[in-house]
Amino acid sequence: MSWANRSAAVALAGGGAMLGWWLPRLERTHPSLGGFTYDSATALATLSAISTGVITLFGLVLAATTIVVQSVQAASPRLTGVLGYFERSLMLFGALAGTALYALIVLTQIRPDFAPNLSVTLAVVFVLLSSAAILRSLAGLREMITGGGLVRAVAQQLHAVLDSEWTTHGTHGPATASLFQPDESIELAVQRRGVVRRIDSAALAAAAERIDAHVVCLISTGTFVEPDTPALQIITAAPADQLDTARLLSALHIGPSRRLDHDPAYGLRLLADIALRALSPAVNDPTTAIQAIDRIESALLRLARRPLGPTTHHDRTGVPRATINHPQWTDLLELALAEITIRGATSLQVHRRLRFLLATLTKHLPPDRLESLTLYQDALAHTARTFPTPALTALAGQPDPQGLGAPAMPFRLPEPGPDGSGGLDPES
């Protein structure tokens, strides 16, 4: 979870405590601030009930979150780091803790001759707001613990990332020829251990322009690196002692695990994980695998005609400044389909859905990418021959957008003739 969410949760809890200490003191000096009217006994009972109830709710939310974590980890252990539900749960914990602390601290300031009306009224308001947040959280929990809900949550983030990453900016293809000689290159190594979460192409190109260099990134997003792993090749005529190595390396964001927000390939990895777990003998849930394949198909269609592979970014004068190695189309296709084809091709439902996916891609891919589908078409053709009977083999050969159950051909009304005939007979 991000530091921002942790800080916000702590701020909510601390803010509740501070407000509970300050507001009753303000009411002593300004008794006409408002709120419902309470006597001391009623205020004590109200705040005692609120603090006890909110602490109980805190435990229930914690138990519900534990259930979600277990369910998500059953689909893929890597999903817990990319779904926003856990970020929202942390904020909810902070709000509940702040409400409980507020009520407890206000409770200590009630005297036989003094009941802080506004403070008690605010405690009731905080309970109502916390209850609304809990209801919303429970609705998200119900969605999250289903296989289809997990697939939709990952796909929603994946589509957003695909629209922001791997854009058409820059020149795609082999690295653009540098203005400098190859023997003028210098290699920089990372100094941290972890996974490359993001390569900031704009920052890398700007840093290269400052030193009049062309930088080639030797690592890619999602790769685990050790300290002293070569990461950047700096092609420049400038002396090594004049390079701003800190600025160059700062464009590489390294953390403990992969993240989806700048790594679209990781989204495909997660969808494939969900499908593979659903197809495992222990789970045996091909319908969830079909839901994952639906979203994989959607992502592949977004990438079908998009330029992919190594990208070279230029400065305003057209000089190449940064070359970054992004996945090729075949890399993404292997990531999305290779393991699912092996694991799921013996399932009639998954087999037919994969055939439909390949048929759909065939209609949308440019000619130079069509050959990449041959491997999967041949694998499905080979697997179809292993079904027990010729009838099942023939059934497996029919593409189906639902796996099983979709109409073989959409029903369409006949086109009416010039005289209006040719439609449905009203008496039929």
Contacts in CASP RR format, 6 or more apart in sequence:
PFRMAT RR
TARGET T0000
AUTHOR 0000-0000-0000
METHOD contacts of the structure
MODEL  1
MSWANRSAAVALAGGGAMLGWWLPRLERTHPSLGGFTYDSATALATLSAI
STGVITLFGLVLAATTIVVQSVQAASPRLTGVLGYFERSLMLFGALAGTA
LYALIVLTQIRPDFAPNLSVTLAVVFVLLSSAAILRSLAGLREMITGGGL
VRAVAQQLHAVLDSEWTTHGTHGPATASLFQPDESIELAVQRRGVVRRID
SAALAAAAERIDAHVVCLISTGTFVEPDTPALQIITAAPADQLDTARLLS
ALHIGPSRRLDHDPAYGLRLLADIALRALSPAVNDPTTAIQAIDRIESAL
LRLARRPLGPTTHHDRTGVPRATINHPQWTDLLELALAEITIRGATSLQV
HRRLRFLLATLTKHLPPDRLESLTLYQDALAHTARTFPTPALTALAGQPD
PQGLGAPAMPFRLPEPGPDGSGGLDPES
1 86 0 8 1.000
1 87 0 8 1.000
1 90 0 8 1.000
2 87 0 8 1.000
5 87 0 8 1.000
5 90 0 8 1.000
5 91 0 8 1.000
6 90 0 8 1.000
8 91 0 8 1.000
9 90 0 8 1.000
9 91 0 8 1.000
9 93 0 8 1.000
9 94 0 8 1.000
9 97 0 8 1.000
10 94 0 8 1.000
12 91 0 8 1.000
12 94 0 8 1.000
12 95 0 8 1.000
12 97 0 8 1.000
12 98 0 8 1.000
13 94 0 8 1.000
13 97 0 8 1.000
13 98 0 8 1.000
13 101 0 8 1.000
14 98 0 8 1.000
14 101 0 8 1.000
15 98 0 8 1.000
15 102 0 8 1.000
16 98 0 8 1.000
16 99 0 8 1.000
16 101 0 8 1.000
16 102 0 8 1.000
16 105 0 8 1.000
17 98 0 8 1.000
17 101 0 8 1.000
17 102 0 8 1.000
17 105 0 8 1.000
19 102 0 8 1.000
19 122 0 8 1.000
20 101 0 8 1.000
20 102 0 8 1.000
20 105 0 8 1.000
20 106 0 8 1.000
20 109 0 8 1.000
20 119 0 8 1.000
21 105 0 8 1.000
21 109 0 8 1.000
23 106 0 8 1.000
23 116 0 8 1.000
23 118 0 8 1.000
23 119 0 8 1.000
23 122 0 8 1.000
24 106 0 8 1.000
24 109 0 8 1.000
24 110 0 8 1.000
24 116 0 8 1.000
24 119 0 8 1.000
25 109 0 8 1.000
26 33 0 8 1.000
27 33 0 8 1.000
27 116 0 8 1.000
27 117 0 8 1.000
27 118 0 8 1.000
27 119 0 8 1.000
28 114 0 8 1.000
28 116 0 8 1.000
33 117 0 8 1.000
33 118 0 8 1.000
34 117 0 8 1.000
34 118 0 8 1.000
34 121 0 8 1.000
35 117 0 8 1.000
35 118 0 8 1.000
35 121 0 8 1.000
36 117 0 8 1.000
36 120 0 8 1.000
36 121 0 8 1.000
36 124 0 8 1.000
37 117 0 8 1.000
38 46 0 8 1.000
38 115 0 8 1.000
38 117 0 8 1.000
38 120 0 8 1.000
39 115 0 8 1.000
40 110 0 8 1.000
40 111 0 8 1.000
40 112 0 8 1.000
40 113 0 8 1.000
40 114 0 8 1.000
40 115 0 8 1.000
42 115 0 8 1.000
43 110 0 8 1.000
43 115 0 8 1.000
43 116 0 8 1.000
43 117 0 8 1.000
43 120 0 8 1.000
44 107 0 8 1.000
44 110 0 8 1.000
46 120 0 8 1.000
46 123 0 8 1.000
46 124 0 8 1.000
47 103 0 8 1.000
47 104 0 8 1.000
47 106 0 8 1.000
47 107 0 8 1.000
47 110 0 8 1.000
47 120 0 8 1.000
47 123 0 8 1.000
48 107 0 8 1.000
50 99 0 8 1.000
50 100 0 8 1.000
50 103 0 8 1.000
50 123 0 8 1.000
50 124 0 8 1.000
50 126 0 8 1.000
50 127 0 8 1.000
51 100 0 8 1.000
51 103 0 8 1.000
51 104 0 8 1.000
51 107 0 8 1.000
54 96 0 8 1.000
54 99 0 8 1.000
54 100 0 8 1.000
54 103 0 8 1.000
54 127 0 8 1.000
54 130 0 8 1.000
55 100 0 8 1.000
57 96 0 8 1.000
57 130 0 8 1.000
57 131 0 8 1.000
57 134 0 8 1.000
58 93 0 8 1.000
58 96 0 8 1.000
58 97 0 8 1.000
58 100 0 8 1.000
61 89 0 8 1.000
61 92 0 8 1.000
61 93 0 8 1.000
61 96 0 8 1.000
61 134 0 8 1.000
61 137 0 8 1.000
62 93 0 8 1.000
64 137 0 8 1.000
64 138 0 8 1.000
64 141 0 8 1.000
65 86 0 8 1.000
65 89 0 8 1.000
65 141 0 8 1.000
67 141 0 8 1.000
67 145 0 8 1.000
68 85 0 8 1.000
68 86 0 8 1.000
68 89 0 8 1.000
68 141 0 8 1.000
68 144 0 8 1.000
68 145 0 8 1.000
69 80 0 8 1.000
69 86 0 8 1.000
71 144 0 8 1.000
71 145 0 8 1.000
72 79 0 8 1.000
72 80 0 8 1.000
72 83 0 8 1.000
72 144 0 8 1.000
72 145 0 8 1.000
72 150 0 8 1.000
73 79 0 8 1.000
73 80 0 8 1.000
74 277 0 8 1.000
75 147 0 8 1.000
75 150 0 8 1.000
75 273 0 8 1.000
75 274 0 8 1.000
75 277 0 8 1.000
75 278 0 8 1.000
76 270 0 8 1.000
76 273 0 8 1.000
76 274 0 8 1.000
76 277 0 8 1.000
78 257 0 8 1.000
78 258 0 8 1.000
78 269 0 8 1.000
78 270 0 8 1.000
78 273 0 8 1.000
79 150 0 8 1.000
79 154 0 8 1.000
79 270 0 8 1.000
79 273 0 8 1.000
79 274 0 8 1.000
80 86 0 8 1.000
81 257 0 8 1.000
81 259 0 8 1.000
82 154 0 8 1.000
82 157 0 8 1.000
82 259 0 8 1.000
82 260 0 8 1.000
82 266 0 8 1.000
82 267 0 8 1.000
82 270 0 8 1.000
83 144 0 8 1.000
83 150 0 8 1.000
83 153 0 8 1.000
83 154 0 8 1.000
84 153 0 8 1.000
85 137 0 8 1.000
85 140 0 8 1.000
85 141 0 8 1.000
85 144 0 8 1.000
85 153 0 8 1.000
88 137 0 8 1.000
89 137 0 8 1.000
92 130 0 8 1.000
92 133 0 8 1.000
92 134 0 8 1.000
92 137 0 8 1.000
95 129 0 8 1.000
95 130 0 8 1.000
95 133 0 8 1.000
96 130 0 8 1.000
98 126 0 8 1.000
99 123 0 8 1.000
99 126 0 8 1.000
99 127 0 8 1.000
99 130 0 8 1.000
102 122 0 8 1.000
102 123 0 8 1.000
102 126 0 8 1.000
103 123 0 8 1.000
103 126 0 8 1.000
106 116 0 8 1.000
106 119 0 8 1.000
106 120 0 8 1.000
106 123 0 8 1.000
109 116 0 8 1.000
109 119 0 8 1.000
110 116 0 8 1.000
143 149 0 8 1.000
143 152 0 8 1.000
143 153 0 8 1.000
144 150 0 8 1.000
144 153 0 8 1.000
147 274 0 8 1.000
147 278 0 8 1.000
147 288 0 8 1.000
147 291 0 8 1.000
148 288 0 8 1.000
148 291 0 8 1.000
150 274 0 8 1.000
151 271 0 8 1.000
151 274 0 8 1.000
151 288 0 8 1.000
151 291 0 8 1.000
151 292 0 8 1.000
151 294 0 8 1.000
151 295 0 8 1.000
152 295 0 8 1.000
154 260 0 8 1.000
154 267 0 8 1.000
154 270 0 8 1.000
154 271 0 8 1.000
154 274 0 8 1.000
154 295 0 8 1.000
155 271 0 8 1.000
155 295 0 8 1.000
155 298 0 8 1.000
155 299 0 8 1.000
157 260 0 8 1.000
157 261 0 8 1.000
157 267 0 8 1.000
158 260 0 8 1.000
158 264 0 8 1.000
158 267 0 8 1.000
158 268 0 8 1.000
158 270 0 8 1.000
158 271 0 8 1.000
158 295 0 8 1.000
158 299 0 8 1.000
159 298 0 8 1.000
159 299 0 8 1.000
159 302 0 8 1.000
161 260 0 8 1.000
161 261 0 8 1.000
161 262 0 8 1.000
161 263 0 8 1.000
161 264 0 8 1.000
161 267 0 8 1.000
162 264 0 8 1.000
162 299 0 8 1.000
162 302 0 8 1.000
162 303 0 8 1.000
165 262 0 8 1.000
165 263 0 8 1.000
165 264 0 8 1.000
166 264 0 8 1.000
166 303 0 8 1.000
166 306 0 8 1.000
166 308 0 8 1.000
166 311 0 8 1.000
166 326 0 8 1.000
168 306 0 8 1.000
168 307 0 8 1.000
169 311 0 8 1.000
169 313 0 8 1.000
170 311 0 8 1.000
170 312 0 8 1.000
170 313 0 8 1.000
170 314 0 8 1.000
171 311 0 8 1.000
171 312 0 8 1.000
171 314 0 8 1.000
171 320 0 8 1.000
172 307 0 8 1.000
172 308 0 8 1.000
172 309 0 8 1.000
172 310 0 8 1.000
172 311 0 8 1.000
173 307 0 8 1.000
173 309 0 8 1.000
173 310 0 8 1.000
173 311 0 8 1.000
173 312 0 8 1.000
174 310 0 8 1.000
175 216 0 8 1.000
175 310 0 8 1.000
175 312 0 8 1.000
175 320 0 8 1.000
175 323 0 8 1.000
176 214 0 8 1.000
176 312 0 8 1.000
176 314 0 8 1.000
176 320 0 8 1.000
176 323 0 8 1.000
177 320 0 8 1.000
178 214 0 8 1.000
178 235 0 8 1.000
178 320 0 8 1.000
179 214 0 8 1.000
179 319 0 8 1.000
179 320 0 8 1.000
180 213 0 8 1.000
180 214 0 8 1.000
180 235 0 8 1.000
180 236 0 8 1.000
180 237 0 8 1.000
182 235 0 8 1.000
184 235 0 8 1.000
184 236 0 8 1.000
184 237 0 8 1.000
185 233 0 8 1.000
185 234 0 8 1.000
185 235 0 8 1.000
185 236 0 8 1.000
186 233 0 8 1.000
186 234 0 8 1.000
186 236 0 8 1.000
186 240 0 8 1.000
186 243 0 8 1.000
187 218 0 8 1.000
187 230 0 8 1.000
187 232 0 8 1.000
187 233 0 8 1.000
187 234 0 8 1.000
188 230 0 8 1.000
188 231 0 8 1.000
188 232 0 8 1.000
188 233 0 8 1.000
188 234 0 8 1.000
188 243 0 8 1.000
188 245 0 8 1.000
188 248 0 8 1.000
188 249 0 8 1.000
189 227 0 8 1.000
189 228 0 8 1.000
189 229 0 8 1.000
189 230 0 8 1.000
189 231 0 8 1.000
190 219 0 8 1.000
190 225 0 8 1.000
190 227 0 8 1.000
190 228 0 8 1.000
190 229 0 8 1.000
190 231 0 8 1.000
190 249 0 8 1.000
190 252 0 8 1.000
190 254 0 8 1.000
191 227 0 8 1.000
191 228 0 8 1.000
191 249 0 8 1.000
192 225 0 8 1.000
192 227 0 8 1.000
192 254 0 8 1.000
192 255 0 8 1.000
193 225 0 8 1.000
193 226 0 8 1.000
193 227 0 8 1.000
193 254 0 8 1.000
194 224 0 8 1.000
194 225 0 8 1.000
194 254 0 8 1.000
194 255 0 8 1.000
194 256 0 8 1.000
195 222 0 8 1.000
195 223 0 8 1.000
195 224 0 8 1.000
195 225 0 8 1.000
195 254 0 8 1.000
195 255 0 8 1.000
195 256 0 8 1.000
195 257 0 8 1.000
195 258 0 8 1.000
196 219 0 8 1.000
196 220 0 8 1.000
196 221 0 8 1.000
196 222 0 8 1.000
196 223 0 8 1.000
196 224 0 8 1.000
196 225 0 8 1.000
196 252 0 8 1.000
196 253 0 8 1.000
196 254 0 8 1.000
197 221 0 8 1.000
197 222 0 8 1.000
197 253 0 8 1.000
197 254 0 8 1.000
197 255 0 8 1.000
197 258 0 8 1.000
197 259 0 8 1.000
197 262 0 8 1.000
197 263 0 8 1.000
198 221 0 8 1.000
198 252 0 8 1.000
198 253 0 8 1.000
198 259 0 8 1.000
198 261 0 8 1.000
198 262 0 8 1.000
198 263 0 8 1.000
199 217 0 8 1.000
199 219 0 8 1.000
199 220 0 8 1.000
199 221 0 8 1.000
199 251 0 8 1.000
199 252 0 8 1.000
199 253 0 8 1.000
199 324 0 8 1.000
200 251 0 8 1.000
200 252 0 8 1.000
200 253 0 8 1.000
201 251 0 8 1.000
201 311 0 8 1.000
201 313 0 8 1.000
201 322 0 8 1.000
201 324 0 8 1.000
202 313 0 8 1.000
203 247 0 8 1.000
203 250 0 8 1.000
203 251 0 8 1.000
204 215 0 8 1.000
204 217 0 8 1.000
204 232 0 8 1.000
204 248 0 8 1.000
204 251 0 8 1.000
204 313 0 8 1.000
204 321 0 8 1.000
204 322 0 8 1.000
204 324 0 8 1.000
205 215 0 8 1.000
205 313 0 8 1.000
205 314 0 8 1.000
205 315 0 8 1.000
205 321 0 8 1.000
205 322 0 8 1.000
206 321 0 8 1.000
207 215 0 8 1.000
207 244 0 8 1.000
207 247 0 8 1.000
207 248 0 8 1.000
207 250 0 8 1.000
207 251 0 8 1.000
208 214 0 8 1.000
208 215 0 8 1.000
208 234 0 8 1.000
208 248 0 8 1.000
208 321 0 8 1.000
208 322 0 8 1.000
209 315 0 8 1.000
209 319 0 8 1.000
209 321 0 8 1.000
210 244 0 8 1.000
210 247 0 8 1.000
211 234 0 8 1.000
211 236 0 8 1.000
211 238 0 8 1.000
211 242 0 8 1.000
211 243 0 8 1.000
211 244 0 8 1.000
212 236 0 8 1.000
212 237 0 8 1.000
212 238 0 8 1.000
213 234 0 8 1.000
213 235 0 8 1.000
213 236 0 8 1.000
213 238 0 8 1.000
213 243 0 8 1.000
213 321 0 8 1.000
214 234 0 8 1.000
214 235 0 8 1.000
214 236 0 8 1.000
214 319 0 8 1.000
214 320 0 8 1.000
214 321 0 8 1.000
214 322 0 8 1.000
214 323 0 8 1.000
215 232 0 8 1.000
215 233 0 8 1.000
215 234 0 8 1.000
215 235 0 8 1.000
215 248 0 8 1.000
215 321 0 8 1.000
215 322 0 8 1.000
215 323 0 8 1.000
216 232 0 8 1.000
216 233 0 8 1.000
216 235 0 8 1.000
216 322 0 8 1.000
216 323 0 8 1.000
217 231 0 8 1.000
217 232 0 8 1.000
217 252 0 8 1.000
217 322 0 8 1.000
217 323 0 8 1.000
217 324 0 8 1.000
217 325 0 8 1.000
218 230 0 8 1.000
218 231 0 8 1.000
218 232 0 8 1.000
218 233 0 8 1.000
218 325 0 8 1.000
219 225 0 8 1.000
219 229 0 8 1.000
219 230 0 8 1.000
219 231 0 8 1.000
219 252 0 8 1.000
220 324 0 8 1.000
220 325 0 8 1.000
220 326 0 8 1.000
220 327 0 8 1.000
221 262 0 8 1.000
221 263 0 8 1.000
221 265 0 8 1.000
221 326 0 8 1.000
222 258 0 8 1.000
222 263 0 8 1.000
222 265 0 8 1.000
222 266 0 8 1.000
225 231 0 8 1.000
225 254 0 8 1.000
231 249 0 8 1.000
231 252 0 8 1.000
232 248 0 8 1.000
232 249 0 8 1.000
232 252 0 8 1.000
234 243 0 8 1.000
234 248 0 8 1.000
236 243 0 8 1.000
253 262 0 8 1.000
258 266 0 8 1.000
259 266 0 8 1.000
260 266 0 8 1.000
260 267 0 8 1.000
260 270 0 8 1.000
264 299 0 8 1.000
265 327 0 8 1.000
265 331 0 8 1.000
265 332 0 8 1.000
265 335 0 8 1.000
267 299 0 8 1.000
268 296 0 8 1.000
268 299 0 8 1.000
268 332 0 8 1.000
268 335 0 8 1.000
268 336 0 8 1.000
269 335 0 8 1.000
271 292 0 8 1.000
271 295 0 8 1.000
271 296 0 8 1.000
271 299 0 8 1.000
271 336 0 8 1.000
272 292 0 8 1.000
272 296 0 8 1.000
272 335 0 8 1.000
272 336 0 8 1.000
272 339 0 8 1.000
272 340 0 8 1.000
274 288 0 8 1.000
274 289 0 8 1.000
274 292 0 8 1.000
275 288 0 8 1.000
275 289 0 8 1.000
275 292 0 8 1.000
275 293 0 8 1.000
275 296 0 8 1.000
275 340 0 8 1.000
275 343 0 8 1.000
276 289 0 8 1.000
276 339 0 8 1.000
276 340 0 8 1.000
276 343 0 8 1.000
277 283 0 8 1.000
278 285 0 8 1.000
278 286 0 8 1.000
278 287 0 8 1.000
278 288 0 8 1.000
278 289 0 8 1.000
278 292 0 8 1.000
279 285 0 8 1.000
279 286 0 8 1.000
279 289 0 8 1.000
279 340 0 8 1.000
279 343 0 8 1.000
279 344 0 8 1.000
279 347 0 8 1.000
279 350 0 8 1.000
280 343 0 8 1.000
286 344 0 8 1.000
286 347 0 8 1.000
286 349 0 8 1.000
286 350 0 8 1.000
287 349 0 8 1.000
289 340 0 8 1.000
289 344 0 8 1.000
289 347 0 8 1.000
289 350 0 8 1.000
290 349 0 8 1.000
290 350 0 8 1.000
290 353 0 8 1.000
290 402 0 8 1.000
290 403 0 8 1.000
293 340 0 8 1.000
293 350 0 8 1.000
293 353 0 8 1.000
293 354 0 8 1.000
293 357 0 8 1.000
296 336 0 8 1.000
296 337 0 8 1.000
296 340 0 8 1.000
296 357 0 8 1.000
297 357 0 8 1.000
297 360 0 8 1.000
297 361 0 8 1.000
299 336 0 8 1.000
300 332 0 8 1.000
300 333 0 8 1.000
300 336 0 8 1.000
300 357 0 8 1.000
300 361 0 8 1.000
301 360 0 8 1.000
301 361 0 8 1.000
301 364 0 8 1.000
303 329 0 8 1.000
303 332 0 8 1.000
304 361 0 8 1.000
304 364 0 8 1.000
304 365 0 8 1.000
304 366 0 8 1.000
304 369 0 8 1.000
305 364 0 8 1.000
305 365 0 8 1.000
305 366 0 8 1.000
308 326 0 8 1.000
308 327 0 8 1.000
308 328 0 8 1.000
308 329 0 8 1.000
308 332 0 8 1.000
309 325 0 8 1.000
309 326 0 8 1.000
309 327 0 8 1.000
309 328 0 8 1.000
309 329 0 8 1.000
310 323 0 8 1.000
310 324 0 8 1.000
310 325 0 8 1.000
310 326 0 8 1.000
311 323 0 8 1.000
311 324 0 8 1.000
311 326 0 8 1.000
312 320 0 8 1.000
312 322 0 8 1.000
312 323 0 8 1.000
313 320 0 8 1.000
313 321 0 8 1.000
313 322 0 8 1.000
313 323 0 8 1.000
313 324 0 8 1.000
314 320 0 8 1.000
314 321 0 8 1.000
315 321 0 8 1.000
327 335 0 8 1.000
329 369 0 8 1.000
329 372 0 8 1.000
330 372 0 8 1.000
333 372 0 8 1.000
333 373 0 8 1.000
333 376 0 8 1.000
337 354 0 8 1.000
337 357 0 8 1.000
337 376 0 8 1.000
338 376 0 8 1.000
340 350 0 8 1.000
340 354 0 8 1.000
341 354 0 8 1.000
341 376 0 8 1.000
341 379 0 8 1.000
341 380 0 8 1.000
342 379 0 8 1.000
344 350 0 8 1.000
344 351 0 8 1.000
344 354 0 8 1.000
345 351 0 8 1.000
345 354 0 8 1.000
345 379 0 8 1.000
345 380 0 8 1.000
345 383 0 8 1.000
346 383 0 8 1.000
346 386 0 8 1.000
348 387 0 8 1.000
348 392 0 8 1.000
348 395 0 8 1.000
348 396 0 8 1.000
348 403 0 8 1.000
348 404 0 8 1.000
349 403 0 8 1.000
349 404 0 8 1.000
350 403 0 8 1.000
351 380 0 8 1.000
351 383 0 8 1.000
351 384 0 8 1.000
351 396 0 8 1.000
351 397 0 8 1.000
352 395 0 8 1.000
352 396 0 8 1.000
352 397 0 8 1.000
352 398 0 8 1.000
352 399 0 8 1.000
352 400 0 8 1.000
352 403 0 8 1.000
352 404 0 8 1.000
353 400 0 8 1.000
353 401 0 8 1.000
353 402 0 8 1.000
353 403 0 8 1.000
354 376 0 8 1.000
354 380 0 8 1.000
355 380 0 8 1.000
355 396 0 8 1.000
355 397 0 8 1.000
355 398 0 8 1.000
355 399 0 8 1.000
355 400 0 8 1.000
356 399 0 8 1.000
356 400 0 8 1.000
356 401 0 8 1.000
356 403 0 8 1.000
358 373 0 8 1.000
358 376 0 8 1.000
358 377 0 8 1.000
358 380 0 8 1.000
358 399 0 8 1.000
359 399 0 8 1.000
361 373 0 8 1.000
362 370 0 8 1.000
362 373 0 8 1.000
365 372 0 8 1.000
365 373 0 8 1.000
380 396 0 8 1.000
380 397 0 8 1.000
383 396 0 8 1.000
384 393 0 8 1.000
384 396 0 8 1.000
384 397 0 8 1.000
385 393 0 8 1.000
387 393 0 8 1.000
387 395 0 8 1.000
387 396 0 8 1.000
398 408 0 8 1.000
400 406 0 8 1.000
413 423 0 8 1.000
413 424 0 8 1.000
414 422 0 8 1.000
414 423 0 8 1.000
414 424 0 8 1.000
415 422 0 8 1.000
415 423 0 8 1.000
416 422 0 8 1.000
416 423 0 8 1.000
END
